[in-house]
Amino acid sequence: MTTAHRSAASVGEFLRRADFTNGVIDDFAKENNIAGSPALNTLAEFINERVLVPEGEWNANPAKTEEGLPAAREAIIGSLSAINEIVPIDKIEQEDVRSIGEGVFLAVIKYSHNCPFPLYFC
């Protein structure tokens, strides 16, 4: 999590779904020197649409969601790393992001991370 996200969580504020996704994407981009890549925006949209549970389920049980965030973050970072190894994210064409992401996220989350909540793939 970025510093801002850690601070919000530490004072008991419930982390919004989009903020979680943006924090993970931002941290990954900085660590891999790919900040500003157009594919990152599409990946963030994909994560919100296909990887995380829907907003209602995310908000239904804040304690359960917060408890699952470290494992979810690890699984998403693992998926982003796997994608980046196959095709560098900053080289992926926008129209290919979702098709690449679908298979990689499913494989990493389901088979390597045992589908932690609040991930939707399982």
N, C-alpha and C positions, 0 to 999 in steps of 0.2 A: 504494500500500500504506500501511496505517497504520504509525505508528512501531513498534509491537510487531511487525508483520509484517516490516518492513524489518530490525529488529534480529535476528529469528530467522533470516532469510535471510542476513544478513551474517556470522553466526557459523557458517554451514554447516549449520544444521538444515534438514531438508527440510520445506517448507511443505505442510501438509495441505490437501487439496482444499476441505473445508468452511471452513477458516480463510481460504483465498484468496477464496472467494466472499463470506464475511462481511466481509472487509476491503474488497473492492470495493464492496459494497452500503453499508457504513457510510460510506466516503469519499464516495460519490455522494450519499447522504442528507444528509450534513453540508454538502456543497457546494451543494446545492439546497434546503436548509432544509426537508427532509421527513422528518427522523428520527422514528421512532415510527409511521410510516404502516403500517397492517396489510398493505397490498399489498407492502411490501418483504419481509416474511417469505415470502410466496407466491412472489415473484420469486426469492428466494434458493433456495427449494426447486426451482423450475422450472429455474434455472441448474444446480443440482447434478444434476437428473434428465435434462434434455434438452439442455443446452448444453455442459457439460464432458464429457470422456471418462469412462467408468466408473472407479471407484476402482482396480481392478486395473491398468488401463492407465496411469492417473496415476502409480501407484507403481512400475510395471515399469521405467521408465527415468527416475530422478530428474533426471539431467543434462538430458535432452531436455525434460522437463516444465519445469524451472526456466528453461531457455533460452527457452521459448515464453511464459512468463508475462507479460512486458511487452506483447507483441502481443495476447495473449488479454485482458488487462486493458483495453487500448485498445478492442478490439472490443466487450467487454461494456459499457464506459462509453458507447461510441457507440450501442449498442443501447438502453441505459437512457435516454440523452438523446433518442433518436428517439421512444421511447414517451412520455416526458415532454412532448415537443412535441405529440404527437397528442392525448393525454389526460393531464393532470397526474397523476403517479403517486399522489399523496395523495388523488385523487378517484376512482381506479379501484375499482370494486367487486370484492371478492375473486373472485367467480365469473367475472369477465372477464379476469383477469390472464393466465391461460395462453393463452387464444385470441388476445389482443392480442400477447403475447410471442412466440408461435410464429412468426407471420409477420414481425414486426419483427426478431427475432434472426436468422432465416434470411436475410432480405434484407441486413441490415447485415454479418453475418459472412461470408456467401458472396460477396456482390457488392462490398462495400466494403473488406473486410479479407483476402480471399483465403484464408479458412479456416485460420488459424494453429493449430498444435497447442498446447495440448491441448483445442481446441474440437471438439465431437462432431458438429456439424451437417453436416459435409461428408464 
